[in-house]
Amino acid sequence: MDTRETVAEFLQRRASGDIDRIMEMVAEPADFRSFGTPVAPWLGTFTGRTKAREFFTRLFAGTQAKGATVDAILVDGAEAVVLGDLAVTVVATGRTYKSPFVLRLTVRDGKIVRHHVFEDSLALHQAMSGQ
């Protein structure tokens, strides 16, 4: 699989919420980062496959996806950037937030080795705090 095909497959698996299937596509050194409010337990730096699994476990336990659209996937060699919009409900508060997102991925041998997510951290913080 080339980078674009790997990213497309990874996005399908991520949307399914099946952590085991997602993790089949994650390889060391597995540099996972989500930037934003420290009150969200799935945000931060997660290094290594075990921590990457923890990232998805926390994310799926704390949120319910309400929808996502991918506007573009930009590929340059092993690097990919996914641009889109998402809607997510925070389980603890029942509040839904909407945000544009940027997902930076690096692919090596058909597996994801870097996964950095950028989204509207203020909207997430407000949903986390029930505002």
HULINWO-V863644 format. One record per run of one state. SS is the DSSP state (helix for helix, strand for strand, loop for the rest). FROM is the first residue (numbers start at 1). LEN is the number of residues. Records with the same first field share a line. If there is no record, write none. Layout:
SS: FROM-LEN + FROM-LEN
//
This chain:
loop: 1-2 + 17-2 + 24-2 + 35-9 + 48-1 + 77-2 + 91-5 + 109-2 + 120-1 + 129-3
helix: 3-14 + 19-5 + 49-14 + 121-8
strand: 26-9 + 44-4 + 63-14 + 79-12 + 96-13 + 111-9
//
